[in-house]
Structure formats: C-alpha cells, structure tokens
C-alpha cells in the first residue's frame, strides 16, 4: 500500500519485481484516488504490460484504516497466501514468493501465518497469512486501526493458535520514512488494543476449534493466552510511555482528517459496547 510517496514507491517496486519467480505471483499496489502523483509514478513503470506482467495497480477511495486498504487484495488479487508490504522497503530475497509458499505448505488444513526475520521480540518484518487464516479472521489485517497495531494483532493470534512458520526472506528498510501517516492519539490506540483482548481471544479460539490437530492440542492452545498476555501488554506499555514524544517526532502534525476521526469514533463505540457487556456479565 502507498500514499503520497511516489519516489519511494517506484524504488520499492523496481527492486521487488526482479525477485518474483513464480508466474502466478501478483505484486498489487493499492493507491488512493486523491493521490494522482503516485498513480502517475506507477504509469511510468508500464503497469500491466509485458515488461511487468506481475505488477497490478488498484485505485480507490482512501479507507479509514490500513487494514481496509490491504483488504483490497481479497477482491482484486485473491491468493493462496497474502504478503502485506509497504512502499518504502523492497523485498530483496530472490524467489521470496516461492519461499513463502513452501513455508505455508506445512499446515495440512492450510491455516497459518508465515514469518520472515523478526523486527522486534514480537512481530516480524513481514507476515504472510494464508487464505484460510484470512477467511477465518474475516480480513487480512484488522480494520480498527488507522496505523500500527495490525501486525501486533496477527502476531498475538498466530502465536496463540500455534501456527507460525519461518521463511528466510529479507527486505531493505534503509529508506524507511521517519513520519507515520495518521499518527494521532497514540496512547489511546495502545490502550484500545489492550482493551480488545477479549475479542482477540475469542477469534483465536474460533480458529483453534477448526484446526486439523488432536483435541488435547486444541485444549492446550486455548489455554495459552495468559502466557503471551504480559508480553503483548509490555509492548503497549512502552508505546504509552513514549507516546507524546513519538507523536511529536513521527506524527503528521495538523488536525486529524475525517477518515481518522471516523475510525476513532468506531473504536470508542466498541469500547462502550465492551464495557456494557462486561458489566452485564459481572
């Protein structure tokens, strides 16, 4: 996905395309219809011609969340495995698509998430969920968050269901921008993520119920949540502790846009509904 960074987008696409080896792999670029400079940049690459048959571009209205933008691929480029990526870090491992598909074949029921090298102690640089995992979740990445946190959710759930496999795939983050789009209210979103724990736990248990594994293992995985809860909360504790400084150094500045405000309003409504449900269950 990309927005407003045509030079980085072209650099990333040019340096990723040569490393695709499968004829059925699609590199899909999702652009917003109010971002003409990025579209012009992609046209300069010859989208859809014989030179770059694996490259496709989809242009649509800007969504309120990053997850929604990634989910364009579900209709425009349906796949066996999805590899959400960004516009500033080309994938530099030759045959990365073959490596990821091979790693995904390990699961007899086709449910799981392939990891590449780790970014930190919790999330990898890239996550590649299988189509069946996505079907059970209802999306590639959560639609709740306008930035960040989506890979955190996938990491929590993939760990809890015991379905992570490794593919030795590298990307080059050397041109990563310092600014994060739509970064406002960082402390709020970190706390919102923590409060949504019951939802993630339920989603994980729904997936565990259909895994092709023995019943004893299903019971084991369903009881794992407490083993990873502190690690997950610890990450957000660090986010909250540095939220103001992070927003000042990496945020966009200026007032939030309408899409961001809609996303936050939906999150606040979910918190209200969760509070009501918890009080009723008390």
C-alpha positions, 0 to 999 in steps of 0.5 A, a space after each residue: 500500500 502507498 500514499 503520497 510517496 511516489 519516489 519511494 514507491 517506484 524504488 520499492 517496486 523496481 527492486 521487488 519485481 526482479 525477485 518474483 519467480 513464480 508466474 502466478 505471483 501478483 505484486 498489487 499496489 493499492 493507491 488512493 484516488 486523491 493521490 494522482 502523483 503516485 498513480 502517475 509514478 506507477 504509469 511510468 513503470 508500464 503497469 500491466 504490460 509485458 515488461 511487468 506482467 506481475 505488477 497490478 495497480 488498484 485505485 480507490 477511495 482512501 479507507 479509514 484504516 490500513 487494514 481496509 486498504 490491504 483488504 483490497 487484495 481479497 477482491 482484486 488479487 485473491 491468493 493462496 497466501 497474502 504478503 502485506 508490504 509497504 512502499 518504502 522497503 523492497 523485498 530483496 530475497 530472490 524467489 521470496 514468493 516461492 519461499 513463502 509458499 513452501 513455508 505455508 505448505 506445512 499446515 495440512 488444513 492450510 491455516 497459518 501465518 508465515 514469518 520472515 526475520 523478526 523486527 522486534 521480540 514480537 512481530 516480524 518484518 513481514 507476515 504472510 497469512 494464508 487464505 484460510 487464516 484470512 477467511 477465518 479472521 474475516 480480513 487480512 489485517 484488522 480494520 480498527 486501526 488507522 496505523 500500527 497495531 495490525 501486525 501486533 494483532 496477527 502476531 498475538 493470534 498466530 502465536 496463540 493458535 500455534 501456527 507460525 512458520 519461518 521463511 528466510 526472506 529479507 527486505 531493505 528498510 534503509 529508506 524507511 520514512 521517519 513520519 507515520 501517516 495518521 499518527 494521532 492519539 497514540 496512547 489511546 490506540 495502545 490502550 484500545 488494543 489492550 482493551 480488545 483482548 477479549 475479542 482477540 481471544 475469542 477469534 483465536 479460539 474460533 480458529 483453534 476449534 477448526 484446526 486439523 490437530 488432536 483435541 488435547 492440542 486444541 485444549 492446550 492452545 486455548 489455554 495459552 493466552 495468559 502466557 503471551 498476555 504480559 508480553 503483548 501488554 509490555 509492548 503497549 506499555 512502552 508505546 504509552 510511555 513514549 507516546 507524546 514524544 513519538 507523536 511529536 517526532 513521527 506524527 503528521 502534525 495538523 488536525 486529524 482528517 475525517 477518515 481518522 476521526 471516523 475510525 476513532 469514533 468506531 473504536 470508542 463505540 466498541 469500547 462502550 459496547 465492551 464495557 456494557 457487556 462486561 458489566 452485564 456479565 459481572 
